[in-house]
Amino acid sequence: MRKNVKFIVASALTMSVMLCSCGGKKTQQQMPTANFETMKVTTKDVTMTTKYSATIRGRQDIEVYPQVGGTLQRLCVTEGQKVSQGQPLFIIDQVPYQAALNTAEAALKAAQAQEATAQLNYESRKQLFDQQVVSEFDMQTAQNSLLSAKAQVAQAEAQVVNARNSLSYTVVKSPANGVVGTLPYRQGALVGASMPQPLTTVSDNSKMYVYFAISEAQLLSMTRESGSTEAAISAMPEVKLFLIDGSEYKHTGKVESVSGVVDRSTGTVQVRAVFDNPEKLLHSGSTGSVVIPTTYKDKIVIPTTATVQIQDKFKVYIVDKDNIAHEQLVVTEPLSNGKEYVIKDGLKVGDVIVAEGAGMLKDGQDIKPNK
């Protein structure tokens, strides 16, 4: 009996020692003490450059369609040729339209002859009516015939104008100064106003429009800082353009406008910058990237390694005088260079934060700052 009691007491003591040992290890695992790089929060000036994918368009890309149908008789230009406004580009078969004009002019002459006859008849009847030789009915009939003849002349004149315009439309002219695009139709092709593809596209590329998209949050931040969208556009710095081969375009551009509509599928707004194109190096339809510098003055700037991102929120760890790290949410500016964040709210000058390895910390954890 005594042996059993001793065995039970010994077992209980052993279990107590094991529980204490396990409990101590668990506490140490929850709150390890490790070395971390720390930094004191200060302010500085920093310039963030952001790159956006961009598409390049001519200031005017005008698709040229014929206003009349017929056989394409002659191409007056070649692809890539510089043209002036009003310069002939194509000539469509003019024979049927010249014939229609001749017919309309002949009909006009016939109508004018009928009008002259009706005028003579009216004047004669009016004299006879004044002499009380014919009745008022005869005179009124002559007057109505004259009015009808005048209307026929007006109608014939309109037909002549339409026929002359149609004939002029057989010479397809450039709507603006620019450069001729591709020429998908050749001599002998049947063309018309309802054709699916234009005869060509004339691009005014003296200045080029470069389109890119920024986020709604960026637009909202710029608008709040400047007071209005127009002021934000005026305050935007000159932008740089990088071409598809990675080279930098030597002329800088200026943002001209921002779309007033947010694309609901992407949450972005369209921005348009204009670039001079004196060397004709930029071509409509090309792609590239736009780089915009944004300068923040006297702002708190911390490295990205000091933050932990949880969905759309960021947190850092502030170290108190007892070297305990406390979790703190911060608000960042929408722009980042990938290495640093500009802090809008959540930190103040003089705070000490963990500069690296924030993702390995827990709230309330003891640390050893690296000196």
C-alpha positions, 0 to 999 in steps of 0.5 A: 500500500505504501509503495502505491502511495509513493508511486502516485506522489512521484508521478504527480511531481513528475507531471508538475515538473513537465507541465511547468517546463512545457508552459515555460517553453510556450511562453518563450515561443510566444514572445521571443526576443530578437535583434531588429533594425530600428530607425527614428522617424524624420522628414525629408524631401523625396521625388517619386517617379511613376511609370505608366503604360501609354499609347500614342496617337496623332493629334488628328487621326482622320479616317477618309471615306468617299462620299460617292460610290464608283470605281477607284480610277487613280491614287494620287498619294503614297503611304507615308506621304505628307499632305496638305489640307485640300490636296487630292488623295484619290479620284473616283470614276467621274463619267457617270457624275459628269453625265448627271451634271449635264442632265441637271443643267439641261433640265435647268435650262428647260425649266428656265425656258418654261418660266420665261414663257409663263412670264410672257403669258402672265404679262399678256393676260394681265394687260387683257385683264386690265382692259377687261378682255379676259376674266379674273380666272384666266389671269389667276391661272396664268399667275399660277402657271408662272409660280409653278414654273419658278418652282420648277426652276428652283428645283432644277437649280438644286439638282444642278447643285447636287450633281455638281457636288457629287462630281466634286466628291469624286476627287477625294481630298485630304481633310487636314495637314498630316501623313497618309496611312495605309492604302488598302484599296488599289486602282480599279477597286469598287468603293463607296460611302458604306465600305467597312474600311476607310480609303486611308487615314490622315494623321496630323503628327506635328504634335502627338497625344500620349494617353495613359491611365492613373488610379482614381485614388491618385486623381482624388489626392491630386485634386484635394491637394490642388483644390480642383482638377484644373489646378492639379493639371496645371501643377503637374510637372513635365512628363518623360516618354520612353519608347518601345525600345526603352530609349528616352524621347528627347522632348518632354510633354505636358499633361493637357487633360484628365477624363471626367469619367472613371472606368468602372472595370479598372478604377482608372481615369484617362490622362492625355499628354501632348508631345512635340514631334518635329523629327516625326519619330513618333507614329500614331498607334505606337506604344511606350511608357510615361514617367511622371515625377512627383515631389513631396516636401518635408514629409515622413518617408519610411522604407517598405521593409518597415511596413506590413500590408494587410489588404489595403492597409499598412501597419508599422511597429513603434518601439517604446522606451522599454524596447517593446514593439507596438502595432500602428496603422499608417496612411500612405500617399498613393505613389511609391517608388517601390522602396519607400512610402510617404506617410500621410498619417499614423507617425510623428517625427521622433517615433522609433520604428522597426526598419526591417523585418516588420512582418516577423513581429507581433504586437507587444513583442520584446526586441533588441534594437541593433545599435 
